[in-house]
Amino acid sequence: MKKLLHFYIPFLLFITSISCIQASTPVSYTLVEADYEMVGDGYYDNFSFNSELDSIWVRQKIAFILDARFDSAQDGDRVEVSYKYYEGGVKQKNEIFQYSDTEWTSEQGSHEIPMLGEGEDVGVKVVTWNVEWLGAEDKSRSTDSKEWQLRATASQILRMDADIYALQEVVVDGIRGDNLQLLLDRLNDKSEIQWAGFYSARHSFSWKGDDEDFPAQKTAFVYKTENVSLKKSYNLFEENFISDSEYELPNYDGSGHSFMSSGRLPLVMEADVTVDGVTKELVLVNLHFKCCSNGTERRQADANYLYNKLQEKYPTNNVIILGDYNNATYNGAEGPKRWGWYEEQAYFYAGGQNDGIDHFSISDELLDEFVSVESPYFTESEVGNISDHDPQLLLLSMNETVQKIGYFSSSTKAGNETEETEVAYVVRLHSVQDENVSVPLEITGEGLADADYTLSKESFEITQGVLSDTIFLTIQRDDEVEGTEKWTASVSSEDVLFYGENSQVLTVEDLPQIKVSLSSLELEEGKDDQLKLLLESTQYVRTEIGFTFEIPFKEDFGLSLSQDSVFIKKNNKKAEVIITLTDDNEIEEEATAEITVRAISDLQYMEGDLTFELVLKDNDKEEDKITGIDLRDADEFTFSISNNQLFVESLSKTRGLMNVVLYYLNAQKVLERELDLAPKQRVLVSEKELQNDQVYIIKYELNGEVRSLKIKA
């Protein structure tokens, strides 16, 4: 059994510096948009929390940001950092960091990233990783900081603890500098063992020289010197150059000018690798094929030529073809299958990213030592937002008997009761076994078996001749309000070494709970203000939720709703209904109406139906009512309507002062005028036409006596 190596993570410098006061009381600092962008989290301006590893990465990132912001920090300085993170929703958190021995560390949680496979040994570990424009941060889609690229890449390399790394897209040129050497400097500064490496002499269009707009993307190897002895390194097909941009390529099916992505020649490493006193000679061929769908024919031509060359040059050697194949067909092997690499069974597919483009192929000489471990646990969060590719791992046993090695994965890390999410847990072995393998699945946390979830079975049963087995967990709906829960699915077995994580955390959202409220519990006739009935979910709903409303004797009360049913739309949290009370011009007693809110679905979005009592108030008052006589003349005055206009005429010979108020029948005022009538004068009272067939009440004062009469237009 040998010892595996693993990986730890650092950070970077950038932007405006801030003075830090050395004191026991921490300085407060809130992360801003530029801080999140610095470490590759600028798209949403928050960090992601899906696992304990994520929280450790966040502390690493914050430490890196503080290096940039507080560049004059001294031992003992403390900063309370306020930052945003996403865990089912955007949340805020404060965490105190202290500066000591040139580093910022959190006072509230772990800062060290756990290594992968620590304490176990499976032989030689080889990783291929496209590090996305390492050294050309302005080209990267993952971060805008070169310092963060280098720091986090070095940390990930240390954490994975492989013996050899084949890297793609390492920038080395006269403008951007030697970023491979900067990476090696960081590795050697942070590690007790020594690291070495080399890069390709060729890259795409290398004959054009340095180009500010097109940095030189190189392939490269990085390796441990303690157990890897470099014998030879070179670019395959270098001898085929006849000029800067032309090749002499006998029997090549493509254009010489576009050969190997216009000059990105395969980088070869011949080395002796020693583990526990056993030495194996390996030939590693680092590829970065032409990308994209328009490169299909070029990849085919290059793959054919490469295969024939390797068969000629290394017919019986232990060969590994690894790197960025730039072929995204499902299961990776489809590309080399179509290229014809496996037809003669001189080479075999050896794993990589299932639906990605980074893969391994090995010569038949390595089949006995081959341990195929794909790398689903190398997620975006675990590589720290520094590349658009995930690292891929190949294991080669140095023993005669290969251990049973497997990995554990899940189809999702999040579920909810609304949709009764089904989660597929998979245990996959490195190779077909000649005996049955049983691995129990354990669920821990806040979930209860049968009440909160069901399992299709209790253990993985991988039968002889089969590579994997699946257990389905189905989240159950219940009537309890529980909030968001975290469950952990774990596997363990004395017979199987699980490389990477042997547990998966599942975040389970409860059914959204709907709160119903009224803007008021009183409603008055004739009021301009409308009463609002608001429905608000505790979380954004994943599927449309409908509600109906019931008001007994609604018409008798004169109540009306803007709609009889309402829906909280998908990805929304709120909906509302407007309630109004019709003014009926009748004097009535104060009344109470019951409004019942009911979910259309049978899911328990509310604790049963909700009923509210609404007090209805009348605005028709007895003292405002006007009684009158149905006469059009009264003493000295005569009222008349002509062409829907109201006139008053003085019949007396003396001047008369009179205040006239015109009302609708319900005592609502239409107009009020003070008149000074000359004898025998006829005056227009109304300023606008009266409504046909409308009954009005005229109220006026004469000689100190208030009088009224009805009149119809």
C-alpha positions in Angstrom: 0.0 0.0 0.0 1.3 3.4 -0.9 0.7 6.9 0.2 -1.6 9.2 -1.7 -1.0 12.9 -2.1 -3.6 15.6 -1.7 -4.4 19.2 -2.1 -4.5 22.5 -0.3 -5.6 26.0 -1.5 -4.3 29.6 -1.4 -5.2 33.1 -2.8 -4.3 36.5 -4.4 -3.7 40.3 -4.5 -5.6 43.2 -6.2 -7.2 46.6 -6.2 -7.2 49.4 -3.7 -5.5 48.7 -0.3 -7.0 49.6 3.0 -5.2 50.5 6.2 -5.8 48.0 9.1 -5.7 49.1 12.7 -3.8 46.8 15.0 -6.2 46.2 17.9 -8.3 43.6 19.6 -11.4 45.2 18.1 -11.7 44.1 14.5 -12.0 46.5 11.6 -15.2 46.0 9.6 -15.1 45.3 5.9 -17.9 44.4 3.5 -17.0 42.6 0.3 -17.9 44.5 -2.9 -18.5 43.5 -6.5 -14.8 43.7 -7.4 -13.9 41.3 -4.5 -16.2 38.6 -5.8 -15.0 39.1 -9.3 -11.4 38.7 -8.1 -12.0 35.1 -7.0 -14.3 34.1 -9.8 -17.7 34.7 -8.1 -18.5 38.0 -9.8 -21.5 36.7 -11.9 -23.8 36.6 -8.9 -21.7 38.6 -6.4 -22.0 36.0 -3.7 -20.3 32.7 -2.7 -22.0 29.3 -3.1 -22.5 27.0 -0.1 -23.4 23.4 -1.0 -21.0 21.6 1.2 -18.5 22.0 4.0 -15.8 22.1 1.4 -17.5 25.2 -0.1 -17.3 27.0 3.2 -13.6 26.2 3.5 -13.0 27.5 -0.1 -14.9 30.7 0.8 -12.5 31.3 3.7 -9.6 30.7 1.4 -11.0 33.2 -1.0 -11.7 35.8 1.7 -8.1 35.4 3.0 -6.9 36.1 -0.5 -9.1 39.2 -0.8 -7.8 40.5 2.5 -4.2 40.1 1.2 -5.2 42.5 -1.6 -7.2 44.9 0.5 -5.0 45.1 3.6 -1.5 45.0 2.1 0.1 46.7 5.1 -1.4 44.2 7.7 0.6 43.3 10.8 0.5 40.3 13.1 -2.5 40.5 15.4 -4.6 42.7 13.0 -8.3 41.5 12.8 -11.0 42.2 10.3 -14.7 41.4 10.5 -15.7 40.5 7.0 -19.3 40.8 5.9 -20.1 38.7 2.8 -23.0 37.2 0.9 -23.5 33.6 0.1 -26.2 31.4 -1.6 -27.7 28.5 0.3 -31.2 28.1 -0.9 -31.3 31.9 -1.2 -28.9 34.8 -0.8 -27.9 35.3 2.8 -25.5 37.5 4.7 -22.7 36.4 7.1 -20.0 38.0 9.2 -16.7 36.2 10.0 -13.6 37.5 11.8 -10.2 36.9 10.2 -6.8 37.5 12.0 -3.4 38.2 10.4 -0.5 36.1 11.6 2.8 34.9 9.9 1.9 36.5 6.6 -1.5 34.8 6.3 -5.1 35.6 7.1 -7.1 32.9 8.9 -10.6 32.6 10.0 -11.3 32.6 13.8 -14.6 30.8 13.2 -14.0 27.8 11.0 -11.6 25.4 9.3 -9.2 27.0 6.8 -7.5 23.9 5.5 -8.9 22.1 2.5 -8.9 18.3 3.0 -6.7 16.2 0.7 -8.3 13.6 -1.6 -7.8 10.0 -0.6 -5.6 10.8 2.3 -4.0 7.8 4.0 -4.6 5.4 1.1 -2.4 4.4 -1.8 -3.5 3.0 -5.1 -0.3 3.5 -7.1 0.6 6.1 -9.7 -1.8 9.0 -9.9 -2.0 11.0 -13.1 -4.2 14.1 -13.7 -5.1 15.9 -16.8 -6.4 19.5 -16.4 -7.1 22.3 -18.8 -6.4 25.3 -16.5 -8.1 27.9 -18.8 -5.7 30.6 -19.9 -3.4 30.3 -16.8 -1.5 33.6 -16.8 -3.9 35.5 -19.2 -6.6 36.4 -16.7 -8.2 38.8 -19.2 -9.1 35.8 -21.4 -10.4 33.6 -18.6 -14.1 33.3 -18.1 -13.6 32.1 -14.5 -11.6 34.9 -12.8 -10.1 38.3 -13.7 -7.1 37.9 -11.5 -3.8 36.2 -12.5 -2.7 36.0 -8.9 -5.8 34.0 -8.0 -5.3 31.7 -11.0 -1.8 30.8 -9.9 -2.6 30.6 -6.2 -5.7 28.5 -6.5 -4.3 26.2 -9.2 -1.3 25.5 -7.1 -3.5 24.7 -4.1 -5.7 22.3 -6.2 -2.6 20.5 -7.5 -1.3 20.0 -4.0 -4.7 18.8 -2.8 -5.1 16.2 -5.6 -1.7 14.9 -4.7 -1.1 13.3 -8.1 2.4 12.3 -9.2 2.1 13.8 -12.7 -0.1 16.5 -14.1 -0.7 17.1 -17.8 -1.8 20.7 -18.2 -3.3 22.6 -21.1 -3.6 26.3 -21.7 -0.6 27.4 -19.7 0.4 30.8 -21.1 4.2 31.3 -21.7 5.4 34.1 -24.0 7.4 37.3 -24.0 4.4 39.4 -23.1 2.7 37.4 -20.3 5.9 35.8 -19.0 6.6 32.2 -17.9 3.5 31.3 -15.9 4.5 27.7 -15.6 7.6 28.8 -13.6 5.4 31.0 -11.4 3.1 28.0 -10.8 6.1 25.8 -9.9 7.4 28.5 -7.5 4.1 28.5 -5.6 4.1 24.7 -5.5 7.6 24.5 -4.1 6.9 27.3 -1.6 3.8 25.5 -0.2 5.0 21.9 -0.3 7.7 20.0 1.5 8.5 18.0 -1.6 10.0 19.4 -4.8 8.1 19.9 -8.0 9.4 20.3 -11.6 7.9 20.8 -15.0 8.3 21.8 -18.6 6.2 23.2 -21.4 5.8 22.7 -25.1 8.1 24.5 -27.5 5.1 24.8 -29.9 1.7 26.3 -29.8 -0.9 27.4 -32.3 0.6 29.8 -34.9 3.8 29.8 -32.9 5.6 31.0 -36.0 3.9 34.4 -35.7 5.7 35.3 -32.5 4.2 37.0 -29.4 0.8 38.4 -29.8 -1.0 40.6 -27.2 -4.4 39.6 -28.5 -3.6 35.9 -28.7 -1.4 34.7 -25.8 0.6 31.5 -26.3 -1.4 28.6 -24.9 1.1 25.8 -24.1 0.7 22.2 -23.0 2.9 21.4 -20.0 3.8 18.7 -17.5 4.2 19.2 -13.7 5.5 16.4 -11.6 7.0 15.3 -8.2 10.8 14.9 -8.4 10.9 12.5 -5.4 9.4 9.6 -7.3 9.3 10.8 -11.0 12.5 10.8 -13.0 12.3 12.6 -16.3 14.1 10.8 -19.1 13.1 12.8 -22.1 10.7 15.5 -23.2 9.9 16.7 -26.7 7.2 17.7 -29.1 6.0 14.8 -31.3 6.2 15.6 -35.0 8.8 18.4 -34.5 10.9 16.6 -37.1 8.1 17.1 -39.6 8.6 20.8 -39.8 9.9 22.0 -43.2 9.3 25.7 -42.5 7.7 27.9 -39.8 4.2 27.1 -40.9 4.4 24.0 -43.1 4.9 20.3 -42.4 6.1 17.4 -44.4 3.4 14.9 -43.5 3.3 11.7 -45.6 -0.1 10.2 -45.9 -1.7 12.9 -43.8 -5.4 13.3 -44.6 -5.7 17.0 -43.7 -4.0 20.3 -44.5 -0.5 20.7 -43.4 -1.1 24.3 -42.4 -3.8 23.3 -39.9 -2.1 20.2 -38.6 -2.5 19.7 -34.8 -4.5 22.9 -34.4 -2.1 24.9 -36.5 1.0 23.9 -34.6 -0.1 22.8 -31.1 2.0 19.6 -31.3 1.6 16.8 -28.8 4.0 17.1 -25.8 5.7 13.9 -24.8 7.1 13.0 -21.4 9.1 9.8 -21.0 9.7 9.1 -17.3 10.4 6.5 -14.7 7.8 6.5 -11.8 8.7 4.8 -8.6 6.2 3.8 -5.8 7.2 1.7 -2.9 10.4 0.6 -4.6 8.6 -0.5 -7.8 9.5 1.5 -10.9 7.5 1.7 -14.0 8.5 3.4 -17.3 5.7 5.6 -18.7 5.3 7.5 -21.9 2.7 10.3 -21.6 1.4 12.2 -24.6 -0.3 15.5 -23.7 -2.9 16.6 -26.3 -4.9 19.8 -26.9 -6.8 19.0 -30.1 -8.7 21.5 -32.2 -11.9 22.7 -30.6 -15.5 23.1 -31.7 -17.8 21.4 -34.1 -16.0 22.9 -37.1 -12.9 21.0 -36.0 -14.4 17.5 -36.4 -12.5 16.6 -39.7 -9.3 18.1 -38.4 -9.5 16.1 -35.2 -10.1 12.9 -37.1 -7.1 13.5 -39.4 -4.8 14.4 -36.5 -6.0 11.5 -34.4 -5.3 9.0 -37.3 -1.8 10.4 -37.8 -1.0 10.4 -34.0 -2.2 6.8 -33.6 0.0 5.5 -36.4 3.0 7.5 -35.1 2.6 6.1 -31.6 2.3 2.5 -32.9 5.4 3.0 -34.9 7.5 4.8 -32.2 6.2 3.0 -29.0 4.9 -0.4 -30.1 5.4 -2.1 -26.7 5.7 0.8 -24.3 3.4 1.9 -21.4 1.7 4.8 -23.2 -0.9 7.2 -21.8 -2.7 9.6 -24.3 -4.2 12.3 -22.1 -5.5 15.8 -22.3 -8.1 18.0 -23.9 -9.5 15.8 -26.7 -12.1 18.5 -27.5 -14.6 15.8 -28.2 -17.8 16.2 -26.2 -19.7 13.2 -27.4 -21.3 11.3 -24.4 -19.0 9.0 -22.6 -15.9 10.4 -24.1 -14.8 7.1 -25.6 -17.0 7.8 -28.7 -14.4 10.2 -30.1 -11.4 7.8 -30.1 -13.8 5.0 -31.1 -14.7 6.9 -34.2 -11.1 7.8 -34.7 -10.3 4.1 -34.8 -8.0 4.1 -31.8 -9.5 1.0 -30.2 -10.3 -1.2 -33.2 -7.0 -3.1 -33.0 -7.1 -3.2 -29.2 -3.7 -1.7 -29.0 -5.3 1.2 -27.0 -8.2 1.3 -24.6 -10.4 4.1 -23.2 -9.3 4.7 -19.6 -11.8 7.3 -18.3 -12.3 11.0 -18.0 -15.3 13.2 -18.0 -18.5 11.4 -19.1 -20.1 14.2 -21.0 -16.9 16.4 -21.3 -13.9 16.7 -23.5 -10.9 15.7 -21.2 -10.0 12.0 -21.3 -7.4 9.2 -21.1 -6.5 6.4 -23.4 -3.9 3.7 -22.5 -1.9 1.2 -24.4 -2.7 -2.5 -23.8 0.5 -2.9 -21.9 -1.1 -1.0 -19.0 -4.4 -2.9 -18.8 -3.2 -5.1 -15.9 -2.3 -2.0 -13.9 -5.3 0.1 -15.0 -7.6 1.5 -12.3 -10.3 3.5 -14.0 -11.6 6.1 -11.6 -13.6 8.9 -13.2 -13.7 12.1 -11.3 -17.3 13.3 -10.6 -16.1 14.7 -7.3 -14.0 17.4 -9.0 -16.8 19.9 -9.2 -16.6 23.6 -10.0 -16.6 24.5 -6.3 -13.8 22.1 -5.6 -11.5 23.6 -8.2 -12.3 27.1 -6.9 -13.8 28.8 -9.9 -10.4 29.0 -11.7 -11.1 27.0 -14.9 -14.0 26.0 -17.2 -12.7 22.4 -17.1 -12.7 19.9 -14.2 -9.5 17.9 -13.5 -9.6 14.3 -14.5 -7.8 11.4 -12.7 -6.2 8.2 -13.8 -4.9 5.6 -11.3 -2.4 2.9 -12.2 -1.7 0.2 -9.7 1.9 -0.9 -9.1 0.7 -4.1 -7.4 -0.1 -7.4 -9.0 -3.6 -7.3 -7.5 -5.6 -4.2 -8.1 -7.8 -3.2 -5.1 -11.5 -2.8 -5.5 -11.7 1.0 -6.0 -15.0 2.8 -6.5 -16.6 6.2 -6.4 -19.9 7.4 -5.0 -22.0 10.0 -6.8 -25.5 11.5 -6.7 -27.7 12.9 -9.5 -28.4 16.1 -7.6 -27.5 17.9 -4.4 -30.9 19.6 -4.0 -34.5 18.5 -3.8 -37.9 19.6 -2.6 -41.2 18.2 -1.4 -43.2 20.1 -4.0 -41.9 18.0 -6.9 -41.2 14.8 -4.8 -37.6 14.8 -6.1 -36.0 11.5 -7.0 -32.3 11.3 -6.3 -30.2 8.6 -7.9 -27.2 7.5 -5.8 -24.6 5.4 -7.7 -21.7 3.3 -6.6 -19.3 2.5 -9.5 -16.3 0.2 -9.3 -13.0 0.7 -11.1 -13.3 -2.5 -13.0 -15.5 -5.6 -13.4 -15.1 -8.0 -10.5 -15.2 -11.8 -10.4 -17.3 -11.7 -7.2 -20.4 -9.9 -5.9 -19.9 -6.7 -4.0 -22.4 -5.3 -1.4 -22.2 -1.7 -0.1 -24.8 -0.4 2.4 -26.2 3.1 2.0 -26.8 5.2 5.1 -29.0 8.3 5.3 -28.4 10.6 8.3 -29.5 14.1 9.3 -33.0 15.5 9.7 -34.8 13.2 7.3 -36.8 10.3 8.6 -37.2 7.1 6.6 -40.7 6.4 5.3 -42.0 9.7 6.6 -39.6 12.0 4.7 -38.1 9.7 2.1 -38.2 6.2 0.7 -35.3 4.1 -0.7 -35.6 1.7 -3.6 -33.3 -0.6 -1.5 -30.9 -0.5 1.4 -27.6 -1.4 -0.2 -25.8 -1.4 -3.5 -25.6 -4.9 -4.9 -23.0 -5.0 -7.7 -23.0 -8.5 -9.1 -20.2 -10.4 -10.7 -19.4 -8.9 -14.1 -21.2 -5.6 -13.5 -19.6 -2.2 -12.8 -22.2 -0.3 -10.9 -25.5 -0.2 -9.1 -28.1 2.5 -8.3 -30.3 3.3 -5.4 -33.2 5.8 -5.8 -34.2 8.0 -2.9 -37.7 9.7 -3.3 -38.5 12.7 -1.2 -42.0 12.4 0.4 -44.6 15.1 0.9 -45.9 15.6 4.4 -48.1 18.0 6.3 -45.5 19.3 8.6 -43.8 22.7 8.3 -40.1 21.8 8.7 -38.2 24.4 6.7 -35.0 23.5 4.7 -33.2 20.4 5.9 -29.9 18.8 5.1 -29.6 15.0 4.7 -26.3 13.1 4.2 -26.0 9.9 2.2 -22.9 7.9 3.0 -21.3 4.6 1.9 -18.5 2.5 3.5 -17.2 -0.9 2.9 -14.2 -2.9 4.0 -14.1 -4.4 0.5 -14.1 -1.1 -1.5 -11.8 1.9 -1.3 -13.8 5.0 -2.2 -11.7 7.5 -3.9 -12.8 11.0 -3.2 -15.8 11.7 -1.1 -17.8 8.8 0.3 -20.8 11.0 1.3 -23.2 13.4 -0.5 -25.1 16.2 1.2 -28.7 16.7 0.0 -30.5 20.0 0.7 -34.2 19.5 0.9 -36.7 22.4 0.6 -40.0 22.1 2.5 -43.3 22.8 0.8 -43.6 26.6 0.5 -45.8 28.0 3.2 -48.3 30.7 2.2 -49.1 33.6 4.5 -52.4 35.3 3.9 -53.0 38.9 5.1 -55.6 41.7 4.7 -54.5 45.3 4.4 -57.4 46.0 6.8 -60.2 44.2 8.6 -62.7 47.0 8.0 -64.3 48.1 4.7 -66.5 51.2 4.4 -69.0 52.0 1.6 -67.9 54.6 -0.9 -64.2 54.7 0.2 -61.7 55.2 -2.6 -59.2 53.0 -0.8 -59.4 49.4 -1.8 -58.8 46.5 0.5 -56.0 44.1 -0.6 -55.9 40.4 0.2 -52.2 39.4 -0.1 -50.8 35.9 -0.5 -47.1 35.6 0.1 -44.9 32.4 0.0 -42.0 31.8 2.3 -39.9 30.9 -0.8 -40.0 31.3 -4.5 -42.5 28.6 -5.7 -41.3 25.9 -8.1 -44.7 25.3 -9.6 -47.8 27.5 -9.9 -50.0 27.5 -6.8 -53.7 28.5 -7.1 -56.2 29.7 -4.5 -59.9 30.4 -4.4 -62.0 32.7 -2.2 -65.4 32.1 -0.7 -67.7 34.8 0.8 -71.2 33.6 1.7 -73.9 36.1 0.7 -71.3 38.2 -1.2 -73.9 39.9 -3.4 -76.2 40.7 -0.4 -73.3 42.5 1.3 -72.4 44.3 -1.9 -68.9 42.9 -1.9 -66.9 42.3 -5.1 -63.5 40.7 -5.7 -61.1 41.6 -8.6 -61.0 37.9 -9.3 -62.5 34.7 -7.8 -59.2 32.8 -8.0 -55.5 33.8 -8.1 -52.2 32.0 -8.8 -48.7 32.6 -7.4 -46.8 32.1 -10.6 -43.7 29.9 -10.9 -40.5 31.6 -9.6 -42.6 34.2 -7.8 -43.6 34.7 -4.2 -46.7 36.9 -4.2 -50.2 37.4 -5.5 -53.1 39.7 -4.5 -56.8 40.2 -4.8 -58.7 43.6 -4.5 -61.9 43.6 -2.4 -64.4 46.5 -2.7 -67.8 47.3 -1.1 -70.5 48.9 -3.2 -72.2 52.0 -1.9 -76.0 51.2 -2.0 -77.4 54.5 -0.6 -79.2 52.6 2.1 -78.9 53.1 5.9 -77.9 49.7 7.3 -76.5 48.1 10.5 -72.8 47.4 10.7 -72.2 43.8 9.3 -69.6 41.1 9.3 -68.6 39.0 6.3 -66.4 35.9 6.3 -63.8 35.4 3.7 -62.3 31.9 3.3 -59.1 31.4 1.4 -58.5 27.8 0.1 -55.6 26.3 -1.9 -56.7 24.6 -5.1 -54.1 21.9 -4.7 -54.4 19.3 -1.9 -50.7 20.1 -0.9 -50.4 21.6 2.6 -49.3 25.1 1.6 -51.4 26.5 4.5 -52.5 25.0 7.8 -56.0 24.3 6.4 -58.4 26.8 5.0 -58.0 30.4 6.4 -61.0 32.4 7.3 -61.1 36.2 8.0 -63.9 38.3 9.4 -64.3 41.6 7.7 -66.3 44.4 9.3 -68.5 46.2 6.8 -69.4 49.8 7.7 -72.3 51.9 6.2 -71.6 55.5 5.2 -75.3 56.5 4.9 -76.2 58.7 7.9 -79.8 59.7 8.9 -78.8 63.3 9.6 -77.6 63.7 6.1 -80.9 62.7 4.6 -83.0 65.6 3.2 -86.7 65.6 3.2 -88.6 67.9 1.0 -91.8 68.6 -0.9 -92.2 67.8 -4.5 -92.8 71.4 -5.4 -91.0 73.6 -7.9 -91.9 76.9 -6.3 -91.6 78.0 -2.7 -92.7 81.4 -1.5 -90.7 84.1 -3.3 -88.6 81.6 -5.4 -89.3 79.2 -8.2 -86.9 76.4 -9.3 -87.1 75.0 -12.8 -85.1 72.7 -15.1 -84.6 73.7 -18.7 -82.3 71.8 -21.1 -81.0 69.8 -18.1 -79.9 73.0 -16.4 -81.2 74.2 -13.0 -82.5 77.7 -12.7 -83.9 79.8 -9.9 -86.2 82.8 -10.4 -87.1 85.6 -7.9 -90.8 86.2 -7.7 -90.7 89.0 -5.1 -90.1 92.7 -5.8 -87.2 92.8 -3.3 -83.6 91.6 -3.5 -83.1 88.2 -1.9 -79.9 86.4 -0.6 -80.0 82.7 -0.8 -77.5 79.7 -0.4 -78.4 76.8 -2.6 -77.0 73.3 -2.2 -77.8 70.6 -4.8 -77.6 66.9 -3.7 -78.1 63.5 -5.3 -80.9 61.5 -3.7 -78.2 59.7 -1.6 -77.2 63.0 0.0 -74.0 63.2 -2.0 -73.3 66.9 -2.7 -73.4 68.0 -6.4 -72.8 71.7 -6.0 -73.2 74.7 -3.6 -73.8 78.3 -4.6 -74.6 81.5 -2.9 -77.0 83.7 -4.9 -77.8 87.4 -4.6 -81.0 87.7 -6.7 -82.4 90.9 -8.0 -86.2 91.2 -8.1 -87.8 89.3 -10.9 -84.3 87.8 -11.9 -83.8 84.3 -13.3 -80.3 82.8 -12.6 -78.5 79.6 -13.8 -77.6 77.5 -10.7 -75.9 74.4 -12.1 -72.5 74.6 -13.8 -73.0 71.5 -15.8 -75.9 69.5 -17.3 -77.9 67.4 -14.9 -78.4 63.7 -15.6 -81.7 62.7 -17.2 -84.2 60.9 -14.9 -82.0 61.6 -11.9 -83.8 62.8 -8.8 -82.1 65.7 -7.0 -82.7 67.4 -3.7 -82.4 71.2 -3.4 -81.7 72.6 0.0 -81.8 76.3 0.6 -82.2 78.8 3.4 -84.8 81.6 3.3 -85.3 84.1 6.0 -83.3 82.0 8.4 -85.4 78.9 7.7 -83.9 75.9 6.0 -86.1 74.4 3.3 -85.8 71.6 0.8 -87.5 70.1 -2.2 -87.1 67.3 -4.7 -86.8 67.9 -8.4 -86.3 65.5 -11.3 -84.2 66.3 -14.4 
